């Protein structure tokens, strides 16, 4: 049986996003979640992302937003490659893809001094 991925709970205060193996582990005001780490847009590391006011995980590169419960992209990227700005048609296309090819979602829970991804 593979060893579970974990992050020290002390490193995951409310609002934090941290890596744990192939997972981005999130503490959304005490609700722990884990999603796959690669953005569906250009494969940015989502463990370097942030949480927005709606509790969505925001990609650090082009600000695509993901629902932590379903893994679905709820708003598309704001740019591509090195460009950061409006791309209406492209953004809509990537958002549709992110709704079909969702992030993988796993349960995360506190176990002793760690947060463990199942």
Secondary structure as UniProt FT lines:
FT   STRAND          5..8
FT   HELIX           9..11
FT   TURN            14..15
FT   STRAND          17..20
FT   TURN            21..22
FT   STRAND          23..28
FT   TURN            29..30
FT   STRAND          31..36
FT   TURN            40..42
FT   HELIX           46..48
FT   STRAND          50..51
FT   TURN            53..54
FT   STRAND          57..58
FT   TURN            60..62
FT   STRAND          65..66
FT   TURN            68..70
FT   STRAND          73..75
FT   STRAND          79..80
FT   TURN            81..82
FT   STRAND          83..84
FT   HELIX           88..100
FT   STRAND          105..111
FT   TURN            112..113
FT   STRAND          114..117
//
